[in-house]
C-alpha cells in the first residue's frame, strides 16, 4: 500500500513540476519568441541563398570528360583463411 501511494505521489509531482513547465504558456516568453524568430529568419535567408544557386551541367556533356577511361586493375582472388580459426593447428 505504501509503495502504491509513493508511486502516485511521484506521478503527481512529475505532472505538476515537469509537465506544467513545458506547457505552451511557457513559450509565450518574449525571449523565446524573439530567439525563434531570429532562427527562423536565418533559416529562410539560407534557404533563399541555396535556391538561387545554379549548377552548370554543361561539364557533364564535355567530350574530355566522356573520353576518360577507367584505369582500375581488377582485384585478384585471395584465398580466405582457415574454415575455423579457433581449431588447433595439426
Secondary structure as UniProt FT lines:
FT   HELIX           2..14
FT   HELIX           15..19
FT   TURN            20..22
FT   HELIX           24..28
FT   HELIX           30..51
FT   HELIX           58..61
FT   HELIX           63..66
FT   TURN            85..86
//
